[in-house]
Structures are given as C-alpha cells and as structure tokens.
Amino acid sequence: MAVRSMTGFARAEVEMPAGSFVWELRAVNGKGLDVRFRLPQGMEHLEADLRRRLAATVSRGNLQASLQWRREAGVPALVVNEEMLAKILAMSSRLVADGHAAPPTADGLLAIKGLIDVAEEALDETASEARDAAVVDGFGAALARLEETRREEGAALHSVLAERLAEIGSLVEQADRDPARTTEAIARRLKDQVEALIAASEGLDQARLHQEAAILAARADIREEIDRLRAHLAAAGALLDAGGVIGRRLDFLSQEFHRESNTICSKSNAASLTAIGLDLKVLVDQFREQVQNIE
C-alpha cells in the first residue's frame, strides 16, 4: 500500500438537465477523522450515505465537503401570498373609505416585500432520484481525485522521510564509532579526573573514588540507546515500505527517536558525542514534523 498524506483538494462537476452540481473536497491534518458537509437545502438526507462512503476510504484528517447546485436559468414561477393580499386590500379599502389614502396601485402592491415570491420548480420522484444518484456519483469521483492527490503527496513525503531515516542512521553509526566511546578513552579521562581530585584533597579515599568512577563510566555508556535507535530505524523503515495508515505509529517512533537522542546528549562525556546528539535531535524534529502529514 502507498503512503498517503492527509492534505489534498479535489473538484468534480456533474451536468444535469436541471443544472450542474459542483463538489469540492478539502482535507488537512487531524488527529482523527472529522468531516463537515455543506449541502444545498433539500439534500440533507444524502449526508449519512456520503459519510459512509468517505469513511470507507479516508481514516484520518479534517475534511470539508461542499456541494453547489447551479440551476439552469428558466422562466420563474411567481406565487402570490393570497392571505397577505386579502388583508392589505381590506385595510386599503377602510383607509380609502375614510379618505386617508388613495386606492392601491399595482406597482405599489408589487413593491410590498413578501407579497410575491419566486417558487422553485419542484422535481417529481423520478427526477429527484436521478438527481440524488448523480450527486452521489459526483461525490465518488471527487473522492477518488482527492485520494489521488493524497497518494501523490504521500509519495513525496515517503522520499523525505526515508532520507531523514538514512541521515539519522548515519549519525547513530557515527556515535557508535566515536573514539570518545572506547573503553580506553573513558578510562583515560576518568583516571585524569581521579588523579586531579586526589591531588587537590589528601583526605579523599582513593578506593572509593575509583569505585565511583567505575559507576560513572557505566552510566555514561550509550550502547543501549544506540541499539534501541537501530531497532526504531528498522521499524520505521518497515512501516514506510508497508504504507497504508501508518501516521500514528510513525509519530510514536519519532517520540522514541527524540527520547534516545536526549539520553545520548545527557550521557555524553565528550564534545564530539554531544555534537552528534544535537544533530540527531535536529533530524528527529524534522522527521516528526513531516510525520504529522501522514495518514
């Protein structure tokens, strides 16, 4: 399976005798799946089916799906509010009879808000079913295009993440080969430190100092961190090769990378090893930032 990004955009248009429908889908990053539909009035009944179709394809991301209906221009049907007209005429008759107003004119009546309205042409059952089927098919086409853009961006992210993993792996091997990690180098540094302490304080217990130095040397060893980083690198590489919905697992591994890099820096007893640890943290941050885009 391919690696998919959580971001993308797609558009699909459906032409019908009554007009055209335009679907627009926009997807961005999200911890879970959050979908919002914007449908024209009278089409709300389609939302449940559309949600099921989308959930079968998309598992993570914040997605907005909007549908616009562009009706064909035609001769509109005018509807008169008969009840309002009767009340207006009755009131006008009283005012005219009392001499307080002139008889109502046609242009005056037409100017009254709400007296005349434009009626939407109603569709029969067959036309409504055909319209709904076309809308759902258009949504499927837009969803397919959205997945195509998400896969394309996912392929680019795959390359970036694989490159970062390779760079992290190179730094891990540098840390493992660093001369400051050899037993001889550690022993030499500790010997110099112990001798300096003994020379500065005659009352210090030499045997105890050597014991404490041995404990510090053991604590400064980063073998476990290097082994865990190698294991995490292998796991991340396998996930990238497998593809699919791997964003959360990659995010967990990026946190583990960060933890081991911090430990290497805290255990470091040499400037060269500290520099490697800091470079590791930079690459891990870059890796994790890109992982946030993976489904």
N, C-alpha and C positions, 0 to 999 in steps of 0.2 A: 504493500500500500504506500501511497505517496504521502509526504509530509504536507500538511495544509496550514495555511495562515488563517487567522481569524478575521482578517480585514479583507474587504472586497466591495465591489459595486457591480450591479447588473441592471439592464433595462430591457424590457420586452414589450412589443406593441401588438395588439390584436385588432384586426379590422373586421367590422360587422356592418350589416345594412343600417342598423340604428346609430352607428357611430364607431368610435375606436376606444379601446382600453389600453392604458399605458401602466405597466408595472415598473416600479423602481425599488430595488433592494440595496440597502446599505448595511454593511457589517463592520464592526470594530471589536477590539479586545474586550473580554469579560471573563470573570471567574467561572460563571455558569452559562446557561442559555437563557437569555432574556429577549423576548420577541414582542414587538409592538406593531400592530396593524392599523392602518388608516384606510378605511373603506368608504365608498360613497354610501349615502343613505339608501337603505333598502337592500344592501348586500351583506349586512352583518351576519346573516345566517351561514355564510360561507367560511367564516373565520375558524370554526372548530376543525373543519376538514383541512383547511390550509395549514393550520398549526401542526396537525398530524403529519402532513406531507413534509413540512420543513424539519420537524424533529427526527424524521427518519433519515435525513441527510446531514443535518448540522447538529453538533453536540455541544459546542461552546461558542460564546460570543454574544455581543449585544447587537441585535438586528432589527432594523426598521423596514417594514414593507408597506409601501403606499400605492394605492390604485387610483388613477384618474379616469373618469369617463367623459369622453368628448362626444357629445351627441351631434348628429347631423342636423344642420340648420333646416328648418321647415316652417310651415305656417303655424304659429302657436294657437292653441285653443284658449279663448277668453271665457272666464267664469265670473258671473255677477253674483255678489253676495245679496241674494234676494231679501233676506231678513233685514240687513242693514239699509238697503234701498227703501224698503217699505217704511222704516222708522224715519228716515231722512225726509221722504216725501210727506209723511204725516206731519212732521214738525214744520216743514216748509209751508204746508197748507195753513196751519194755525198762524204762523208769522205773517203770511200774505193777507190772510183774512183780517188780522189786527192792524194791518197797514205798516208793519215793522220791517218788511222785506219784500223784494221783487220775486216773481216766480222763478224757480230754479231753471238754469240753462244746462244744456248737455255738456258743454265744456266745463262748467262748474262741477257737475256731478262726476265727470271723469277725473277731475283733479283730487277727489277725496281718496285718501290713502286707505287701501283695504277694501274699497267697494268693488273693484275689478281686479282679478288676478289672472296670471298665466298658468294654465293647467298643463302638467306634464302628461305626455301621451302614455297611457297605461299599456303594458305588454300582456298579451294573453299567456296562458300556461305554457304552451309550446315555445313561444318566443322567450319566455323567462328561463326555461330550462336550457335552451340553446345558448342564451347569454351567459348563464352560470357555468356551463360546460366550457365555453370559450375563455371565460375569466380564469377558471382553474387550470386549463391547458396553458394559458399565458403565464400563469404563476410558475408552472412546472418548467417552462422554457427559461424564465428569468432565474429560477433557482439553479438550473443546470449551468447557466452562464456564470452565476456567482461562484459556483463550485470550481468552474474552470479558472477563474481569476484567483481564487484562493489556492488552488494547486500550483498555479504559475508562481505566485509569490512564495508559496511554501518551498518550491524547488530552489528559489534564490536563497531563502533562509537556510535550507539544508546545506548549501555550499558554505555559507558564512559560518554556521555552527560547526561544521566539520573542520573548517580552517582553524577556528578557535580551539577546538579539542586538540588538534595537532600541535598548536602552539603551547597549550597547557602541558601536553605530554612531553614536549621538548624541554620545558622548564623543569618538569619533575625529574627527568633524566639528568639534567644539569645539577639539580640539587643532590641527586644520588651520587654523582661523580665528584661533587665539590671536595677539594682537598681538605677543607676545614673539618669535614665529617670523619676523616680517618682516625683510627684509634691513636695513632702516633701523634697526630696534631692535637687532639683533645688532651692526651696525656701531657704533652709538652706545655700547653697553655696552663693546665691545672698545676703542673709542677712549678712553673714560674710564679703562679699566684700563691701557692702554698709557701714557697721559699720567701716570697716578699712578706707574707703575713708573719712568718716565724722570725724573720729578721727585724720586723717592726715591733714585735711583742715577745719578750723572752718567756712569759708565763703561759703561752699557749701550748696545749697538748698536741704534740706532733702526730701521734697516732689517731687522735680524734679528727684532726684536720684532714688527714689522708682518707679517713672513712667518709667524712662529709664530701670531700672532693669526688670520691667514687660515686656517691649518691647523685651529686650534681651532674656528673658525666652521664649517668644512666638516664636522668630526666631530660638531658639535652639531646638524646638520641631521637632522630626523626624517622627511623626505619618504619614504624607503624604508619605514620602519616603518608609516607611515600607509597607503601603497599596499598593503603586504602584509596589513595588518589589513582593509582593504576587500575584498581578494581572499578572505581567510579567512571574512569575514562572508557573502560571496556563496556560497561553497562550503557553509558550514553551513546557510544558508537553503535551498539546493537539496536538501541531504540531508534536512532536516526535511520538505520538500514531497514528496520521493520516498517517504519512510518505509521500512519493511522493517527489515532487520538493519543498523542504522547506528551502533550504540553505540561500536564501536571507532574508527570514522572520526571521529565527533564528539569522542571523547576525544583523538585526535591533534590535531584542530583546537584544542581547548581548551588543549592544551600550547603550540601555536603562539601563541595569543592571549596566554598568560602570558609567553612569551619576548619578544614585541614590546612588551608593556606594561612589562616590566622594562627593556628597552632605552630606551624613551621616558623613564622615570624617571632612568636613568643619564646620558642625554644632555641632560636638561633643564638650561637655564641661567636659568630664571625660576620663581618660586614658583607662578605660575598654571599653568604647564605641569606642574610636579611634582604639583600637586593633581589635575589631570586624570589623570595617570598612576596615582596611588594609587587614585582612584575606579575606574579601569579594572581594576586588579588585584583589587579587591573584587568587581566584577561578574563577572570571569572566574572567580574562585574559586567563586562561586555557580553559574555556568553549569556548571563542571566537576563540581561536587558532584551536580547533578541528572542530568548525563550518565551518571553511574555506574549509574543505574537503568534505562538504555535497553538493550534487547536488541541 
